[in-house]
Amino acid sequence: MKFLVKIAVVSIIISLSVCCNNIRNGYDDNFDITEYSPTHATGFSIKANSAGIKLLSVTRPWQGDAIAEQRLAIFPTKELAEGYEGQYIVGAARRVVCMSTSHIAMLDAIGKVDVIVGVSGKQYVMNEAIANNTHVRDVGYDSSLDFEMLVALRPDVVLMYGVAAENVAVTAKLRELGIPYIYLGDYTEQSPLGKAEWMVAVAEIVGCREHGQRLFADIVARYEEIRGAIANSTKPRVMFNIPYQDVWYMPADDSYMVRLVEDAGGDYIYKGKNPTGGSKGISLEEAVKLVDGADIWLNVGQCTTLDELRSAAPHFATSAVVRRGDVYNNNLRRTAAGGSDFWESAIVRPDVVLNDLVTIMTDSDEELYYHRKLE
């Protein structure tokens, strides 16, 4: 009997010890305090627990069906982090490696570009504070990451970019080296304001979320003001893209670019034929009919002149939209190596993109920022 009592007492002590340890270290997963709930983005949340530990959860870090929620815990002290087995940082990240140029733009927008110590593909970066900074190193790409460089940079966190799944070879090595990481899913958002709202998640990582929230609120206000001021009575019909490897891909109705065009007062010429689910390949014959019926043609590959477009897509050289010259591309701002600022800073400047498109839709003389009219 005494033996059983001793076992019971020991069991209680162990249970209390584990419970207290979980509370102290904050890994009981009881994050029931909402720190930030996005208003336009759908892929992240920020919560906290009673110990003051925050948890950034990314529910859609990449496209496709192989979705695995990513988490980054933010501990207020190193002591609280002892024993935690997930990805975490202590306090605000002060040394950051960015694997996507959109993450550079977010840090720049919130005034934290100086925390960046490494990037992937530096020759494609438009941001001058990074491109011209010899102290910011290029860490390579995907499976070709320079891990020795990463260790030397001593990053607090690596902001990752995934296409269809986690790169397990890379993340396993990062865990082995003790380098924290988090996959961000800004590119999976279809809402222009939803993409921009990820700046709040990045601001949380570097310790200035409230500042990020205020900046994002300003962007929303400007975007809504531009959209609300549109007064054109007719909606120009808009065509997108050129063939890629002999296939012409048309975006879905709920895609990023279609939403921008519609908010700018345009009418997507393929609307209703591909409601959701990503881009859809169409035949050359169908593309010819669509181009012939378009008032405006947008985002024509790498072309910068009408002659380049006629060479890249000769079947459409005599189309009315080409003869009129109502063809525009989003590559006005780019690096010598071909990096595009449209896929860098435009992510956090949807109001500027919208203003460009309104200018195009209304045939205004206002100067374009991201787009060029092909001459």
C-alpha positions in Angstrom: 0.0 0.0 0.0 2.8 2.4 1.0 4.5 1.6 -2.3 1.4 2.5 -4.3 1.1 5.8 -2.3 4.7 6.6 -3.1 4.1 5.9 -6.8 1.0 8.2 -6.8 2.9 11.0 -5.1 5.8 10.7 -7.5 3.4 10.7 -10.4 1.7 13.9 -9.2 5.1 15.6 -8.7 6.2 14.6 -12.2 2.8 15.9 -13.7 3.1 19.2 -11.9 6.7 19.5 -12.9 5.9 18.9 -16.6 2.9 21.2 -16.5 5.0 24.0 -14.9 7.8 23.4 -17.4 5.3 23.7 -20.3 3.9 26.9 -18.9 7.3 28.3 -18.3 8.6 27.4 -21.7 5.4 28.3 -23.4 5.1 25.2 -25.6 1.7 23.9 -24.4 0.3 25.4 -27.6 -2.4 27.3 -25.7 -2.1 30.4 -27.8 -5.6 31.7 -27.3 -4.9 35.5 -27.3 -5.4 37.1 -30.7 -2.6 39.6 -31.3 -3.5 40.4 -34.9 -6.2 39.1 -37.2 -5.7 40.1 -40.9 -8.4 42.0 -42.6 -7.4 41.2 -46.2 -4.8 38.4 -46.1 -5.9 34.9 -45.5 -2.7 33.0 -44.9 -1.4 34.1 -41.5 -2.3 34.9 -37.9 -0.6 36.2 -34.9 -1.5 34.9 -31.4 -0.1 34.9 -27.9 -0.3 32.9 -24.7 -0.5 33.9 -21.1 3.3 33.8 -20.8 3.7 36.6 -23.3 5.0 34.3 -26.1 3.7 35.2 -29.6 3.1 32.7 -32.4 3.2 33.6 -36.1 1.3 30.9 -37.9 1.4 30.6 -41.7 -1.5 28.5 -42.9 -0.7 28.6 -46.7 3.0 29.0 -47.2 3.0 27.8 -50.8 0.7 26.8 -53.6 -0.6 23.3 -54.3 -2.0 20.6 -52.1 1.1 19.8 -50.0 0.2 22.4 -47.4 1.9 22.2 -44.0 1.4 25.0 -41.5 4.5 26.9 -40.6 5.1 28.4 -37.2 7.5 30.8 -35.7 7.4 31.5 -31.9 8.7 34.8 -30.6 9.9 34.5 -27.0 10.4 37.6 -24.8 13.4 36.0 -23.1 15.9 33.3 -23.8 15.0 31.5 -20.5 11.4 31.0 -21.7 12.6 29.5 -24.9 14.6 26.7 -23.2 13.4 23.3 -24.3 11.2 24.6 -27.2 11.7 22.4 -30.2 10.0 24.4 -32.9 11.3 27.4 -34.9 11.7 30.4 -32.7 13.4 33.7 -32.1 14.0 35.7 -28.9 12.8 39.3 -29.1 13.0 41.2 -32.3 15.0 39.8 -35.2 17.9 42.1 -35.9 19.7 40.1 -38.6 17.5 38.7 -41.4 18.1 36.8 -44.6 15.5 37.3 -47.3 14.9 34.5 -49.9 12.3 36.6 -51.8 12.6 40.2 -53.0 9.0 40.9 -51.7 10.4 40.4 -48.2 13.0 43.0 -48.9 10.2 45.4 -50.0 8.2 44.7 -46.8 11.2 45.4 -44.5 12.0 48.6 -46.5 8.4 49.8 -46.3 8.4 49.5 -42.5 11.8 51.2 -42.2 13.8 48.1 -41.3 15.8 47.4 -44.4 19.0 47.8 -42.4 18.3 44.4 -40.6 18.9 42.5 -43.9 22.3 40.8 -44.0 21.7 38.3 -46.8 19.5 37.9 -49.9 18.9 35.3 -52.6 19.8 36.6 -56.1 21.2 40.0 -55.3 21.6 40.9 -59.0 17.8 40.9 -59.3 17.2 43.2 -56.4 16.0 46.7 -57.2 16.2 48.2 -53.7 19.4 50.4 -53.8 20.0 50.0 -50.1 20.5 46.3 -50.7 21.8 46.2 -54.3 24.6 48.7 -53.5 25.5 47.5 -50.1 28.6 45.3 -50.1 27.8 44.1 -46.5 24.6 42.4 -47.7 25.7 39.0 -49.1 24.1 36.7 -51.7 23.4 33.4 -50.1 22.4 31.5 -53.3 19.2 29.7 -54.3 17.1 26.9 -53.0 19.1 23.7 -52.8 22.3 25.6 -53.8 22.3 27.7 -50.6 25.7 28.7 -49.3 25.4 27.3 -45.8 28.9 28.4 -44.8 27.8 32.0 -45.7 24.6 31.6 -43.8 26.5 30.6 -40.6 28.9 33.5 -41.0 26.0 35.9 -41.3 24.6 34.8 -38.0 21.0 35.5 -39.0 18.2 35.6 -36.3 15.8 34.2 -38.9 15.7 33.3 -42.6 12.5 34.4 -44.4 11.8 31.5 -46.8 9.9 31.2 -50.1 8.2 28.0 -51.2 6.8 27.1 -54.6 4.9 23.8 -54.1 6.2 22.3 -50.9 8.9 22.6 -48.2 12.4 22.1 -49.3 13.2 19.5 -46.7 16.8 19.2 -47.5 17.3 22.9 -46.9 15.2 23.1 -43.7 16.8 20.0 -42.3 20.2 21.7 -42.7 19.0 24.9 -41.2 17.7 23.0 -38.2 21.0 21.2 -37.9 22.9 24.5 -37.9 20.4 26.1 -35.4 19.3 28.8 -37.9 15.6 29.7 -37.4 13.4 30.0 -40.5 9.8 30.7 -41.5 8.1 30.2 -44.8 6.0 33.2 -45.7 3.1 32.9 -48.1 2.5 36.4 -49.4 2.7 35.4 -53.0 -0.2 32.9 -52.6 -2.6 35.8 -51.8 -4.8 36.9 -54.7 -6.0 40.1 -53.1 -3.7 43.0 -53.8 -4.3 44.4 -50.3 -3.9 40.8 -48.9 -0.4 40.6 -50.4 0.5 43.9 -48.8 -0.8 43.0 -45.4 2.0 40.5 -45.0 4.1 43.5 -44.1 2.4 43.3 -40.7 3.6 39.7 -40.2 7.2 40.8 -41.1 6.9 43.8 -38.8 6.0 41.4 -36.0 9.2 39.4 -36.6 11.4 42.6 -36.4 9.5 44.0 -33.4 7.4 46.9 -34.8 4.0 45.4 -35.6 2.0 48.4 -34.6 4.1 50.6 -36.9 3.4 48.0 -39.7 -0.3 48.1 -39.0 -0.4 51.9 -39.3 1.5 51.9 -42.6 -0.8 49.2 -43.9 -3.9 51.1 -42.9 -2.6 54.1 -44.9 -2.1 51.9 -48.0 -5.7 50.6 -47.7 -7.0 54.1 -47.4 -5.1 55.3 -50.5 -6.2 52.2 -52.5 -9.8 52.7 -51.6 -9.6 56.4 -52.4 -8.3 55.7 -55.9 -10.8 53.0 -56.5 -13.7 55.2 -55.3 -12.7 58.1 -57.5 -13.1 56.1 -60.8 -15.7 57.7 -63.0 -15.3 56.1 -66.4 -18.6 55.0 -67.8 -17.2 52.4 -70.2 -15.0 49.5 -69.1 -12.2 48.7 -71.5 -11.7 45.0 -72.2 -8.3 43.8 -71.0 -6.2 40.9 -72.4 -3.2 39.5 -70.5 0.1 37.8 -71.3 1.7 36.2 -74.4 2.5 32.5 -75.1 4.9 30.7 -72.7 6.5 27.6 -74.2 3.7 27.6 -76.9 0.9 27.8 -74.3 -1.1 30.9 -73.6 -2.1 31.1 -69.9 -5.1 33.1 -68.8 -5.4 34.1 -65.1 -8.4 33.1 -63.0 -11.1 35.6 -62.3 -10.1 35.8 -58.6 -6.4 36.4 -59.4 -4.2 39.3 -58.3 -3.9 41.0 -61.7 -7.6 40.6 -62.6 -8.7 42.1 -59.3 -6.4 45.0 -59.9 -7.8 45.6 -63.4 -11.4 45.4 -62.2 -10.7 47.7 -59.3 -9.2 50.1 -61.9 -12.4 50.1 -63.9 -11.4 47.5 -66.5 -13.3 44.4 -67.8 -11.4 41.1 -68.0 -12.0 39.8 -71.4 -11.9 36.1 -70.3 -14.1 36.6 -67.3 -16.4 33.7 -66.4 -14.4 31.1 -68.3 -11.9 30.4 -65.5 -13.4 31.5 -62.2 -10.9 30.0 -59.7 -8.0 27.6 -59.5 -5.1 29.4 -61.1 -4.1 30.1 -64.7 -5.6 28.1 -67.5 -4.0 27.3 -70.8 -5.9 28.2 -74.0 -5.4 27.5 -77.7 -3.7 29.9 -80.1 -7.0 30.2 -82.0 -8.9 31.3 -78.9 -6.1 33.7 -78.0 -6.3 35.3 -81.4 -10.0 36.0 -81.0 -9.4 37.4 -77.5 -6.6 39.7 -78.6 -8.7 40.9 -81.5 -11.5 41.9 -79.2 -9.3 43.6 -76.6 -9.1 47.3 -75.9 -6.0 47.0 -73.8 -3.3 44.3 -73.7 -1.3 44.0 -70.5 1.9 42.2 -69.3 3.4 41.0 -72.5 6.4 39.0 -71.3 9.7 40.8 -71.4 8.8 43.0 -74.4 9.6 46.7 -74.1 8.7 47.8 -77.7 5.9 46.9 -80.2 8.6 45.5 -82.5 9.7 43.1 -79.8 6.1 42.1 -79.3 5.6 41.5 -83.0 8.7 39.3 -83.0 7.6 37.4 -79.9 4.0 36.9 -81.0 3.9 37.3 -84.8 0.3 36.0 -85.1 -0.9 39.1 -83.4 1.1 41.8 -85.2 -1.9 43.0 -87.1 -4.4 43.0 -84.3 -6.2 46.3 -83.8 -4.9 46.6 -80.2 -1.3 46.4 -81.5 -2.0 48.8 -84.4 -3.5 51.3 -81.9 -0.5 50.9 -79.6 -2.7 50.1 -76.6 -0.2 47.6 -75.2 1.5 48.0 -71.8 4.0 46.0 -69.8 4.8 46.0 -66.1 8.6 46.1 -66.6 9.4 49.8 -66.6 11.5 49.3 -63.4 14.0 46.5 -63.6 17.6 45.6 -63.0 20.2 45.0 -65.7 20.0 41.3 -64.9 16.2 41.3 -65.5 14.9 41.6 -62.0 11.5 43.3 -61.8 10.5 45.9 -59.3 6.8 45.0 -60.1 7.4 41.7 -58.2 9.4 43.5 -55.5 8.2 46.8 -54.2 4.8 46.7 -56.0 3.8 44.0 -53.5 3.6 46.6 -50.7 2.4 49.4 -53.0 -0.9 48.2 -54.5 -2.2 51.7 -54.4 0.6 52.8 -56.8 -0.1 49.8 -59.1 -3.8 50.7 -59.1 -3.1 54.3 -60.0 -1.0 53.0 -62.9 -3.9 50.9 -64.2 -6.4 53.7 -63.7 -4.1 55.9 -65.8 -4.0 53.1 -68.5 -7.8 52.5 -68.4 -8.6 56.2 -68.8 -5.9 56.9 -71.3 -4.6 59.6 -69.0 -1.4 61.6 -69.5 -0.3 60.9 -65.9 3.2 59.3 -65.7 3.3 55.6 -65.1 5.4 54.1 -62.3 5.6 50.4 -62.8 4.1 50.1 -66.3 5.4 51.2 -69.8 3.4 51.8 -73.0 5.1 49.9 -75.8 6.2 52.3 -78.5 
